[in-house]
């Protein structure tokens, strides 16, 4: 019997994720941010041709299992990088620069008692120069920093599948899809400044140094609906440093928060209840219950937050959101 599966990451640049002087090109319309990829992957080549992502990492694996003994008799993997492009526009003129892919890094499959694990790193750099200062001669680095993801796919003889993103560049945003094309993981942090300074040479998998991926679970369909409404309502954008408190338990408040980047921890009576990443919406219960904040929200990492007054969103939707949060928090206590 043959068992096979796959895991795919798409990497894209979310709105307002660029910082510093490089942001000017995006603000002027010379370059563009990317709309969020779909929740269901669909035709990945069609997405590439539509310029919906910057690069993809596709890892497919299979194992053959003897029906009588249940032992794995053979295995293999394929897949690799799929690079996008960068289009620069000046007035009515546009030029597209193909991205430069680096050789895929495929580790020797790891085999254990009733399972095989495949690990693959894929990525590259944009074809557009990105000058920045470096400490050593020639003191200017013209090539863009590298982007990558490292995916793991573990197949068991009983058909169980474990898929993970175990490493990734700090930028851009990385979304991970399962064998059915369903989105199931997201990178929790897109740190442009750190990536722009460091992600070249020895500080990459091609220089024997990966970056551990901070991953978070996928938000609900309700949160995706509400986040679109929130972002259309002229939100207030805020930045938090790691360890900084967004709201404290007991404080008065009426804003609802959307996590754009980073991870927030929910604490009640000094006990950790949960952690939430990009796409999650929080803070609705103070408005619904006409009282103070029921918990504190603390930045686990540096965060970007969008906030609007709760009255800008439908009360029924906020009540549904609060019901989900009560259930999730109770499961973690």
C-alpha positions in Angstrom: 0.0 0.0 0.0 1.2 3.5 -0.8 0.6 6.5 1.4 1.4 9.9 0.0 0.9 13.5 1.1 2.2 17.0 0.7 2.7 20.4 2.4 3.1 23.7 0.7 4.0 27.2 1.9 3.2 30.5 0.1 5.1 33.6 1.0 3.7 37.1 0.4 4.1 40.7 1.5 1.1 42.0 3.6 -0.1 45.5 3.6 2.1 48.0 5.5 4.8 45.4 6.2 7.7 47.3 4.7 9.5 49.8 6.9 12.1 52.5 6.4 13.2 54.1 3.1 12.2 51.0 1.2 8.5 51.7 2.1 8.6 54.8 -0.2 8.5 52.6 -3.3 5.4 50.9 -2.1 3.7 54.1 -1.0 4.4 55.7 -4.4 2.9 52.7 -6.2 6.2 51.6 -7.8 5.9 48.3 -6.0 2.9 46.6 -4.5 1.8 44.7 -1.4 0.0 41.4 -1.9 -3.6 40.6 -1.1 -3.9 37.6 1.3 -3.6 34.2 -0.5 -6.8 32.1 -0.6 -7.9 29.9 2.3 -7.9 27.0 -0.2 -4.8 26.7 -2.3 -6.3 25.6 -5.6 -4.1 26.0 -8.7 -0.8 27.2 -7.5 0.5 27.9 -11.0 -2.5 30.1 -11.7 -1.7 32.0 -8.4 1.9 32.4 -9.5 0.9 33.8 -12.9 -1.5 36.2 -11.2 1.4 37.5 -9.1 -0.4 36.4 -5.8 2.8 35.3 -3.9 6.5 35.9 -3.9 7.6 32.3 -3.7 6.3 28.9 -2.8 7.9 25.7 -1.3 6.2 22.5 -2.3 7.2 19.2 -0.5 5.6 15.9 -1.6 6.4 12.6 -0.1 5.3 8.9 -0.3 5.9 5.6 1.5 5.2 2.0 0.4 4.0 -0.2 3.2 3.9 -4.0 3.1 0.3 -5.1 3.8 1.3 -8.2 5.7 4.0 -6.9 8.0 3.0 -3.2 8.1 6.6 -2.3 7.5 7.8 0.5 5.2 9.5 -1.0 2.2 10.3 2.1 0.1 9.9 5.9 0.2 10.7 9.0 -1.7 9.9 12.7 -2.1 9.8 15.5 -4.8 8.8 19.1 -5.2 10.8 22.2 -4.6 10.7 26.0 -5.0 8.3 28.0 -7.2 9.5 31.6 -7.6 7.3 34.5 -8.3 8.3 37.9 -9.8 8.5 41.6 -8.8 6.8 44.2 -11.0 8.0 47.8 -10.9 5.7 50.5 -12.3 6.6 54.0 -13.3 3.6 55.8 -14.7 2.2 53.8 -17.5 5.4 51.7 -17.9 6.0 48.5 -16.0 8.9 46.0 -15.9 8.8 42.6 -14.3 11.9 41.1 -12.7 12.0 37.4 -12.3 13.0 36.2 -8.8 16.2 34.2 -8.4 15.8 30.8 -6.9 18.6 29.1 -4.9 19.2 25.3 -5.0 16.7 23.4 -2.8 18.2 21.9 0.3 16.8 18.4 0.8 18.1 16.5 3.8 18.4 12.8 3.7 15.1 11.2 4.8 15.0 10.3 8.4 13.5 6.8 9.1 12.2 5.6 12.4 9.9 2.9 13.8 7.0 3.0 11.3 7.6 6.4 9.9 9.7 8.5 7.4 10.4 12.2 7.7 11.3 14.5 4.8 12.7 18.0 5.2 13.1 20.5 2.5 14.3 24.2 2.4 13.4 26.3 -0.7 13.7 30.0 -1.5 15.7 32.7 -3.2 15.8 36.5 -3.7 14.0 39.1 -5.7 15.6 40.1 -9.0 15.4 43.8 -8.1 18.5 45.2 -6.4 18.1 46.2 -2.7 21.1 48.3 -1.7 21.9 48.4 2.0 25.0 49.1 4.2 27.1 46.3 5.5 30.0 46.3 7.9 32.7 44.9 5.6 34.0 45.9 2.2 32.5 46.8 -0.2 30.2 48.2 2.5 27.2 48.2 0.2 25.2 45.0 -0.4 23.3 45.2 -3.7 21.5 41.9 -3.8 18.2 41.5 -2.0 18.1 39.5 1.3 17.1 35.9 1.0 13.7 34.4 1.7 12.9 30.8 2.5 10.9 28.3 4.3 11.9 24.9 5.7 9.1 22.3 5.6 8.8 18.9 7.3 6.6 16.1 6.2 6.4 12.9 8.4 4.5 9.9 7.0 3.5 7.0 9.2 2.9 3.4 8.1 -0.7 3.6 9.5 -1.4 6.6 7.2 -1.0 9.4 9.8 0.6 12.6 8.4 2.5 15.3 10.4 3.3 18.4 8.4 5.2 21.4 9.9 7.0 24.6 9.0 10.2 24.2 11.1 12.2 27.2 9.7 11.6 30.4 7.8 13.0 33.8 7.0 11.7 36.6 9.2 10.1 38.2 6.2 7.7 38.1 4.3 4.6 36.4 5.7 4.4 32.6 5.2 1.2 30.6 5.0 1.2 26.8 5.1 -1.3 24.4 3.3 -2.0 20.7 3.9 -2.4 17.9 1.3 -6.0 19.0 0.6 -4.9 22.6 0.0 -6.4 23.9 3.2 -4.6 26.6 5.1 -3.6 25.3 8.6 -0.6 27.3 9.8 0.7 30.9 9.5 4.0 32.5 10.5 3.4 34.7 13.5 5.9 37.4 12.8 7.1 39.3 9.7 10.1 41.3 10.9 11.2 43.4 7.9 14.0 45.3 9.7 15.7 42.2 11.1 15.4 40.4 7.7 16.7 43.3 5.7 19.8 43.6 7.8 20.7 40.0 8.3 19.2 37.5 5.8 22.2 36.9 3.5 25.4 34.8 3.5 26.0 32.7 6.6 22.7 33.9 8.2 20.6 31.7 5.9 20.2 27.9 5.4 22.6 28.1 2.5 25.2 29.3 5.0 24.1 26.6 7.5 21.9 28.8 9.7 18.2 28.6 9.6 15.7 30.7 11.6 13.2 28.9 13.8 9.6 29.5 12.5 7.2 31.1 14.9 3.9 29.6 13.8 0.3 30.2 14.9 -3.0 28.6 14.1 -5.3 29.9 11.5 -8.1 32.4 12.5 -11.8 31.5 12.0 -13.9 32.5 9.1 -15.8 34.9 11.4 -12.5 36.6 12.2 -11.6 36.9 8.5 -15.0 38.6 7.9 -14.7 40.9 10.8 -11.1 41.8 10.0 -12.2 43.0 6.5 -14.8 45.2 8.1 -12.3 46.5 10.7 -9.7 47.4 8.1 -12.3 49.3 6.0 -13.3 51.4 8.9 -10.1 53.6 9.2 -8.5 51.8 12.1 -5.9 53.2 14.5 -2.6 51.4 13.9 -0.4 50.6 16.9 3.0 49.0 17.5 4.0 47.1 20.6 7.4 46.0 21.8 7.9 42.4 23.1 6.6 42.4 26.7 4.5 45.6 26.4 0.9 45.5 27.6 -1.9 46.5 25.1 -4.7 46.4 27.7 -4.8 45.5 31.4 -7.5 43.4 33.1 -10.0 45.7 34.8 -9.3 48.8 32.6 -12.2 50.4 30.8 -12.1 50.1 27.1 -14.3 49.8 23.9 -11.8 49.1 21.2 -11.6 45.8 19.3 -8.1 44.7 18.1 -6.9 42.9 15.0 -3.4 41.4 15.2 -1.6 42.3 12.0 1.7 40.9 13.0 3.2 39.2 16.0 1.8 37.2 18.9 -0.3 38.4 21.8 -0.8 36.5 25.1 -4.1 36.6 27.0 -3.7 36.6 30.8 -6.4 36.6 33.5 -5.5 36.9 37.2 -1.9 36.5 36.2 -2.5 33.1 34.5 -1.8 32.5 30.8 -5.0 31.5 29.0 -3.9 31.6 25.3 -1.7 33.1 22.6 -3.0 34.5 19.3 -1.2 35.5 16.1 -2.0 37.4 12.9 -5.6 37.5 11.9 -7.0 37.0 15.4 -9.4 39.6 16.8 -9.6 40.3 20.5 -11.0 42.8 23.0 -14.7 42.5 22.2 -15.9 41.4 25.7 -15.4 44.7 27.4 -17.8 46.3 25.0 -20.4 43.5 25.1 -20.4 43.2 28.9 -20.5 47.0 29.5 -17.5 46.7 31.9 -13.8 46.6 32.1 -11.4 44.4 30.3 -11.8 40.8 31.3 -8.2 39.9 30.7 -4.8 41.5 29.9 -3.3 41.4 26.4 0.5 41.3 26.4 2.9 41.2 23.4 4.9 38.0 23.3 6.8 39.4 20.3 6.9 42.8 18.6 3.4 43.4 17.3 1.4 45.5 14.9 -2.2 46.1 15.9 -5.2 47.6 14.2 -8.0 48.9 16.5 -11.5 50.3 16.0 -14.3 51.2 18.3 -16.5 48.1 18.8 -19.6 50.0 17.7 -18.2 50.0 14.1 -18.8 46.2 14.0 -22.1 44.3 14.2 -23.0 43.3 17.8 -24.2 39.9 16.8 -20.8 39.1 15.2 -19.0 40.3 18.2 -21.2 38.1 20.5 -20.3 35.1 18.3 -16.6 36.0 18.5 -16.9 36.2 22.3 -18.5 32.8 22.5 -15.6 31.3 20.7 -13.0 33.0 22.9 -14.8 31.8 26.1 -14.6 28.2 24.9 -11.0 28.5 23.8 -9.8 30.1 27.0 -11.7 27.6 29.1 -9.9 24.7 27.3 -6.5 26.3 28.2 -7.1 27.0 31.9 
